[in-house]
Every structure is written in structure tokens, then in C-alpha cells.
Amino acid sequence: SERLMVKHADLLICDSQNIESYILNQYGKYNPKTTYIAYGSEVKSSLLENSSYKVTNWYHKFNIKMNDYYLIVGRFVPENNYESMIANFIKSNTKKDLVIITNVKTNKFYHELRKKTNFDKDNRIKFVGTVYDSELLRYIRENAYAYIHGHEVGGTNPSLLEALASTKVNLLLDVGFNREVGANGAVYWDKGNLYELINQCDDYSEKYIECLNEKSSERIIEHFSWKSIIGKYESKF
């Protein structure tokens, strides 16, 4: 399917420079015409406040304290490296929670992961289901201590852009897709040392946290704003 689409398309718009390179390398014999236009996000604060019912209800329901949790948001599939993130978190010394926003109902992978990692025996790890309220999700991101991103495949990931726009500290799996987006606005880990990075992250100074927060927001404003991206699409079409 991918090969035939590349062969017959008039133009391939890639939302990631790494995807564009892959297509040019993999299907060079077709001389595909490509261009790079990123996916986008917004930098704006949640309209909710800490006294809002939605906020107090959600945090109370799962016994979570603001700015005292690491956050993961994404589809619950193996290629997003949940096993590595959870195993490393268990190995870390942090007293903070790991809040995982994802859908695990009737998920075979969930039960396999529980057997492998015994995460159910660590009360820091909290699977809290899904959050489809965009304002509440933005608030949860803003008040996380840090976001952990384990996506390994695909182009520019929307949940990563949202994290960079909203969360102060972002810990990203060190692959080309993530470095391309996060650049100097994030900190990077590999599958063997995430627990060490979490231990270090716990001791980040307020000055360093604010520096990361500013740089990650700048990345979105300068390279992934919807206004700029829409302009590029209109110009191209």
C-alpha cells in the first residue's frame, strides 16, 4: 500500500523530516516528489482553574497531587515502549507518581505487561483511563512535574507537540523523530538509562525547569504553530 501510494501520488507531504528522508531513500526508484510541512499545536493555558469541579474531581478520584507526578499520554501499544518506561520508573527512586492516560480496557498487552513488570505492586503507578476533555487534559499536562514520551515510530506525534506546549519538563526517547521535534527544549533517554534520568530530574532546580519550559514553548511557537502550517498548505495547494 505504501509503495503504491508513493509510486502514484503527485506530491507526498511529510509531517516529519525523518519520514521524508525515509521515503526518498526507500522509494528513490520512483523519483517521488516530496515536501515537508509539520503537524501543529497551540501554546495556550487551560481555561480551567485548580478550584474547577472537573479538576478537583479528577485529582481526588485518583489521589494525585499537582506537580507531583510524571505523566504518560498515548495509545497503549508495545511500540510506544510502555514496558521500558514502567520498568525504569519502578527502578527509580522517585517518590512521585507515574500517571498513565491511556485506554487499557480488555487489552491483552496490559495483562502481559503486568506479568512482566509487576507494576500493580508499585502504588506510584496509576493507570487512570482516558481523558477526552481537551481543557482538562491540557490542565493535567500543565500541572505534571514532567512528561515521559516513549513513541518510537511514526512522524511528528501530536501528543508530543501538546506536551512541549504545556508541560514544563519533557523526557523523550532518543530517536530521530523526537529529537527533530524537541531539539533543545527536551531531555533525552535510552531504554537502559531512563531510571537514572528520572532520579536526576527529581533534583532539577527551578531555574533549569523554567529554562526547559521556555525552550519547549519556543519550539512550538517558532516551528509548529498552526498559523504558519496552514499558510504553507495554502501556498502549496
QUIFENLIN-V567465 format. One record per pair of residues at least 24 apart in sequence whose ideal C-beta (glycine too) atoms are under 8 Angstrom apart, sorted by the first residue. I is the first residue (numbers start at 0). J is the second residue. D is the distance in whole Angstrom. If there is no record, write none. Layout:
# QUIFENLIN-V567465
i = (I;I)
j = (J;J)
d = (D;D)
This chain:
# QUIFENLIN-V567465
i = (2;5;5;6;8;10;10;12;12;12;13;14;14;14;15;15;15;15;15;16;17;17;17;17;18;34;36;36;36;36;37;37;37;37;38;38;38;38;38;38;39;39;39;39;39;39;39;40;40;40;40;40;40;40;40;40;41;41;41;41;42;42;42;42;42;42;43;44;44;45;45;45;45;45;45;46;47;47;47;47;51;53;53;53;54;54;57;57;57;61;61;61;62;63;63;63;63;64;65;66;66;66;67;67;67;68;68;68;68;68;68;68;69;69;69;69;69;69;69;69;69;69;69;69;70;70;70;70;70;70;70;70;70;70;70;71;71;71;71;71;71;71;71;71;72;72;72;72;72;72;72;72;73;73;73;73;73;73;74;74;75;75;75;75;75;75;76;77;78;78;78;79;79;79;80;80;80;80;80;81;81;81;82;82;82;83;83;83;84;84;84;85;85;85;85;86;86;87;87;87;87;87;88;88;88;88;88;88;88;89;89;89;89;89;90;91;91;91;91;91;92;92;93;93;93;93;93;94;95;95;95;96;96;96;97;97;97;97;98;98;98;98;99;99;99;99;100;100;100;100;100;100;101;101;101;102;102;103;136;137;137;140;140;141;141;143;144;144;145;145;145;146;147;148;148;150;150;151;152;155;155;155;156;160;160;163;163;163;163;164;164;164;166;167;167;167;167;167;168;168;168;168;168;169;169;170;170;170;180;180;181;181;182;182;183;184;184;184;184;184;184;185;185;186)
j = (26;29;31;31;32;34;235;36;232;235;154;38;154;155;153;154;155;176;179;179;154;175;176;179;154;235;228;231;232;235;155;222;223;228;154;155;157;160;223;228;160;223;224;225;227;228;229;157;160;161;163;164;219;223;224;225;164;219;224;225;164;165;216;219;220;224;164;137;141;134;135;137;138;141;165;134;134;135;137;138;138;132;134;135;135;138;130;135;139;98;125;127;125;96;98;125;127;96;142;142;143;144;95;96;144;95;96;97;98;125;143;144;93;95;96;97;98;143;144;145;146;147;170;197;98;99;100;139;140;143;145;146;147;162;166;97;98;99;100;101;146;147;148;149;100;101;136;140;146;158;161;162;101;148;149;150;156;158;101;102;101;102;103;106;108;109;108;108;150;151;152;149;150;151;149;150;151;172;190;108;112;149;112;115;116;149;190;193;147;149;193;112;116;118;124;115;116;190;192;193;194;197;121;123;124;147;193;194;197;116;117;118;121;124;194;193;194;195;197;198;198;201;123;197;198;200;201;123;123;144;201;123;124;125;123;124;125;147;125;127;139;143;124;125;126;127;127;128;129;130;136;139;126;128;129;128;129;128;161;161;165;165;166;165;166;167;168;200;169;170;200;170;193;172;177;176;177;176;176;179;180;223;180;219;223;215;216;218;219;215;216;219;215;208;209;211;212;215;200;203;208;211;212;211;215;196;197;200;218;223;215;218;214;218;214;211;214;215;216;217;218;211;215;211)
d = (7;6;5;8;8;7;8;5;8;7;7;4;5;5;8;3;5;6;6;6;7;5;5;6;5;7;6;5;6;7;6;7;5;6;7;4;6;7;7;7;7;5;6;4;8;4;8;7;4;6;7;5;5;5;8;7;6;8;8;7;5;8;5;5;6;8;8;8;7;5;8;4;4;6;8;5;5;6;8;5;8;7;8;5;7;6;8;6;7;7;6;5;8;6;6;7;8;8;4;6;7;5;5;7;6;6;4;7;5;8;6;6;7;6;7;5;7;7;6;5;7;6;8;7;5;8;7;7;7;4;7;5;7;8;7;7;7;5;7;7;7;5;8;7;5;7;7;8;8;5;8;7;6;8;8;6;8;5;7;8;4;6;5;6;6;7;7;6;8;6;5;5;5;7;3;8;6;6;7;8;6;7;6;6;7;6;4;7;6;5;7;7;5;5;6;8;5;8;8;4;4;7;8;7;7;8;8;7;6;6;8;7;5;7;4;8;4;8;4;6;5;8;7;5;7;8;5;8;7;6;7;5;7;6;6;5;7;8;5;6;8;7;7;7;5;7;6;7;6;5;7;7;7;8;7;7;5;8;8;8;6;4;5;5;7;8;7;8;7;6;6;7;8;6;6;7;7;8;8;8;6;8;7;6;6;4;7;6;6;7;6;5;8;5;7;6;4;8;6;7;6;5;7;7;6;6;8;7;7;8;7;7;8;6;6;7;4;4;8;7;4;7;6;7)
